[in-house]
């Protein structure tokens, strides 16, 4: 089977970090260095149940590497990571990392590209139970699984796509199917969306973001992590932000404190003005005219 990030070699055991009672994930002073290059530097991040985070930064800021640490596919050089079931994966004889990965519903373009074009939407969703894709008959289909997969498609208003092959689905339809797949994660604590609007035209993007806002406010999952480099994609339901640049945290915490003109200017190396209106954000460069909206 194909894992969330592709075929994986065994990785060294991460350090386990005891967590606060409400924390879903805790990272403490995470650093990653490879071949003398610093990829992440002293990142501390705590995600509590009910918090919805945006991780924002430019290309090369460390967003993907941070996700790989979160998913357990990249071992920190220093620092500690804690998540439910990580301790069991470390201490048990079989070291079954997939068990605690089944707490994370993960959606990314790399995952979408790895799906066989002949797989139907229903089969893609069903694979969420196993934290794998392209099952190719390796997991026996049951009536209960099929009903659960159809219900997940209904939650994302995509039940009419069930029998369509992956090859004919639009980018927006694929994102909905992948989110339905993530909702089938057996012990879902956290939904992680990595650049979910990439490849969407403006209308499709806004349609998707409105859908995501509804899904989040309905408490379909405990917490959301939305990874992007576009402030326009930050939905009102987001409560917290982590801003990255060159593998370091520029600012983090409650959205209203972490997202501002200064943190955006530092993250993207420019004289930027961040404006907020009706819970959405826009960036303006230098002396560019900025229409109505609160400067933050």
C-alpha positions in Angstrom: 0.0 0.0 0.0 0.9 3.6 -0.5 1.2 5.8 2.6 0.1 9.4 2.9 3.6 10.7 1.9 4.5 7.9 -0.5 6.5 4.7 0.1 8.2 5.1 3.4 11.4 3.8 4.9 11.5 3.0 8.6 12.4 6.2 10.5 14.3 6.5 13.8 12.1 6.8 16.9 11.0 10.3 17.8 11.2 11.6 21.3 7.9 11.3 23.2 6.6 14.3 25.0 3.9 14.1 27.7 1.0 16.4 26.8 -1.3 18.7 28.6 -4.8 17.4 29.1 -6.5 19.2 26.2 -3.6 19.0 23.8 -4.0 17.0 20.6 -0.4 17.6 19.5 2.5 19.2 21.4 5.9 20.2 19.9 8.7 21.5 22.0 11.8 23.2 20.5 11.7 21.1 17.3 14.7 21.5 15.1 15.5 19.7 11.9 18.9 19.8 10.2 20.0 17.8 7.1 23.5 17.9 5.6 24.3 20.9 7.7 21.3 22.9 6.6 18.7 24.1 9.1 15.2 23.3 7.9 13.3 24.0 11.1 14.7 25.8 14.1 13.3 25.7 17.6 9.6 25.4 16.7 7.2 25.0 19.7 3.6 24.4 18.9 0.7 23.2 20.9 -2.7 22.3 19.3 -5.6 22.0 21.7 -9.0 20.5 21.0 -11.3 23.0 19.5 -8.6 25.2 18.1 -8.4 25.7 14.3 -5.0 26.8 13.0 -3.6 28.3 9.9 0.1 27.7 9.2 1.2 30.4 6.8 4.5 31.4 5.2 6.3 31.7 1.8 7.9 29.0 -0.3 10.7 27.4 1.7 9.4 28.6 5.0 9.3 25.1 6.5 5.5 24.4 6.2 5.9 21.0 4.5 8.7 19.9 6.8 6.6 20.8 9.9 3.8 18.7 8.5 6.1 15.8 8.0 7.2 16.0 11.6 3.5 16.2 12.6 2.7 13.1 10.6 5.7 11.2 11.9 7.5 10.9 8.6 10.4 13.3 9.5 12.3 12.8 12.7 13.4 16.0 14.5 17.2 16.4 15.0 16.4 17.9 18.4 13.2 18.6 20.4 10.2 16.5 21.4 6.8 15.7 19.9 3.7 14.4 21.7 0.5 13.0 20.4 -2.1 10.4 21.5 -0.9 6.9 20.8 2.7 8.0 20.0 3.9 6.5 23.3 2.4 3.1 22.4 4.1 3.2 19.0 7.4 3.8 20.7 7.1 1.3 23.5 5.4 -1.6 21.9 7.2 -4.5 20.2 5.7 -3.9 16.7 6.0 -0.1 16.9 2.8 0.4 14.9 3.0 4.1 13.8 -0.1 3.8 11.6 -2.3 3.5 14.7 -1.6 7.0 15.9 -1.5 8.3 12.3 -5.1 7.2 12.2 -5.9 10.2 14.4 -4.9 12.6 11.6 -7.0 13.1 8.5 -4.5 14.4 5.9 -5.3 16.1 2.5 -2.6 17.2 0.1 -1.8 17.5 -3.6 0.9 14.9 -3.3 -1.7 12.5 -2.0 -4.1 13.3 -4.8 -1.4 12.8 -7.4 -0.6 9.3 -6.1 -4.2 8.0 -6.4 -4.7 5.5 -9.3 -6.9 7.1 -12.0 -9.2 4.1 -12.1 -10.1 4.2 -8.4 -13.7 5.4 -7.8 -14.4 8.2 -5.4 -16.0 5.7 -3.0 -12.9 3.5 -3.0 -10.7 6.5 -2.3 -12.9 7.5 0.7 -12.9 3.9 2.0 -9.1 3.8 2.0 -9.2 6.5 4.8 -9.9 3.8 7.3 -6.4 2.3 6.6 -4.4 5.6 6.3 -3.3 4.3 2.9 -4.4 4.7 -0.7 -4.7 2.4 -3.8 -5.8 -0.6 -1.7 -6.0 -2.8 -4.9 -8.2 -5.3 -3.2 -5.8 -5.8 -0.3 -8.5 -4.9 2.2 -11.8 -6.8 1.9 -14.8 -4.5 1.4 -17.6 -4.8 3.9 -21.1 -3.5 3.9 -20.4 -1.4 7.0 -17.3 0.2 5.4 -19.3 1.0 2.2 -22.1 2.7 4.2 -19.5 4.7 6.2 -17.8 5.8 3.0 -21.1 6.9 1.5 -22.0 8.8 4.6 -18.7 10.6 4.5 -19.4 11.6 0.9 -22.8 12.9 2.0 -21.2 15.1 4.7 -19.2 16.9 2.0 -22.1 17.0 -0.5 -20.4 14.7 -2.9 -22.6 11.6 -2.7 -23.3 11.8 -6.5 -19.5 11.3 -7.1 -19.4 7.8 -5.5 -19.0 5.7 -8.7 -17.0 8.2 -10.7 -13.3 7.3 -11.4 -10.7 9.6 -10.0 -9.5 10.5 -13.6 -12.7 12.4 -14.4 -13.1 14.4 -11.2 -12.4 18.1 -11.2 -9.9 19.6 -8.8 -12.6 20.9 -6.5 -14.4 17.5 -6.6 -11.2 15.7 -5.7 -10.7 18.0 -2.7 -14.1 17.2 -1.4 -13.5 13.4 -1.9 -10.2 13.6 -0.1 -11.8 15.5 2.8 -14.5 12.8 2.9 -11.7 10.2 3.0 -10.1 12.1 5.9 -13.3 12.1 7.8 -13.2 8.3 7.7 -10.0 8.3 9.8 -10.9 5.9 12.6 -9.9 8.0 15.6 -10.0 11.4 13.9 -8.7 14.2 16.1 -7.2 16.5 13.6 -7.9 17.4 10.0 -4.8 18.7 8.1 -5.2 20.4 4.8 -2.0 21.2 2.9 -2.5 23.9 0.3 -6.1 22.7 -0.4 -6.9 25.5 -2.9 -3.9 24.9 -5.2 -5.1 24.5 -8.7 -8.6 25.9 -8.1 -9.9 28.8 -10.2 -11.2 31.8 -8.2 -14.9 30.7 -8.2 -14.0 27.1 -7.3 -11.7 28.4 -4.5 -14.4 30.5 -2.9 -16.9 27.7 -3.2 -14.4 25.4 -1.5 -13.6 27.8 1.3 -17.3 28.4 2.0 -17.7 24.6 2.2 -14.8 24.4 4.6 -16.1 27.1 6.8 -19.4 25.3 7.1 -17.7 21.9 7.8 -15.6 23.5 10.5 -18.4 25.4 12.3 -20.5 22.2 12.3 -17.7 20.7 14.5 -17.2 17.8 12.0 -13.7 17.3 13.5 -12.0 18.4 16.7 -9.4 20.7 15.2 -8.2 21.9 11.8 -4.8 22.8 10.5 -4.9 24.7 7.2 -1.5 25.2 5.5 -1.3 28.0 2.9 0.8 31.0 1.7 -2.3 33.0 0.8 -4.0 35.1 3.5 -7.2 35.2 1.3 -7.7 31.5 2.1 -7.9 32.0 5.8 -11.6 31.3 6.7 -13.4 33.1 9.6 -13.5 29.7 11.6 -9.7 29.8 12.0 -8.9 30.7 15.6 -5.1 30.6 15.7 -2.1 31.2 13.4 1.5 30.1 13.1 3.6 32.3 10.8 6.8 30.8 9.5 9.9 32.1 7.7 13.1 30.2 6.9 12.1 27.4 9.3 11.5 29.7 12.2 8.3 31.0 13.9 7.7 34.7 13.2 4.5 34.8 15.3 1.9 32.4 16.7 -1.1 32.4 18.9 -4.6 33.7 18.6 -5.4 34.8 15.1 -6.1 38.4 16.0 -2.7 38.7 17.6 -0.5 36.6 15.3 -1.8 37.9 12.0 -0.8 41.5 11.4 1.0 43.7 8.9 4.3 43.3 10.7 4.2 39.5 10.8 3.2 39.3 7.1 5.9 41.8 6.1 8.5 39.7 7.9 7.2 36.4 6.5 7.1 37.5 2.9 10.0 40.0 2.8 8.0 43.1 1.8 6.3 46.2 2.9 2.8 44.7 3.3 -0.4 45.9 4.8 -2.9 43.3 6.1 -6.5 44.2 6.1 -9.4 42.3 7.6 -13.1 42.6 6.7 -15.9 40.2 7.7 -13.5 37.7 9.0 -11.4 37.5 5.7 -8.0 38.9 4.9 -6.3 40.7 2.1 -2.6 41.8 1.6 -1.6 45.0 0.0 1.9 45.9 -1.1 3.7 49.1 -0.3 1.7 52.2 -1.4 -0.9 50.1 -3.3 -4.4 51.5 -2.7 -6.2 49.5 0.0 -10.0 49.7 0.0 -12.2 49.7 3.2 -11.3 47.3 5.9 -9.6 47.2 9.2 -5.8 47.5 9.2 -4.3 44.8 11.4 
